[in-house]
């Protein structure tokens, strides 16, 4: 993965997931996607909270 997370990175992720999912049942694929989404949303929420804290600190000044 690059630091920019560009179209090439997305292509690599899709290719990796396609290979991984080709050996899984439909239920396993859905469980894998849900688990990945939960991990992403947790990280995303933490990032948003950090940004909000910075915004709030600037607003108080």
JORAFEN-V541647 format. One record per pair of residues at least 24 apart in sequence whose C-alpha atoms are under 7 Angstrom apart, sorted by the first residue. I is the first residue (numbers start at 1). J is the second residue. Records with the same first field share a line. If there is no record, write none. Layout:
BEGIN
I=J, J
END
This chain:
BEGIN
none
END
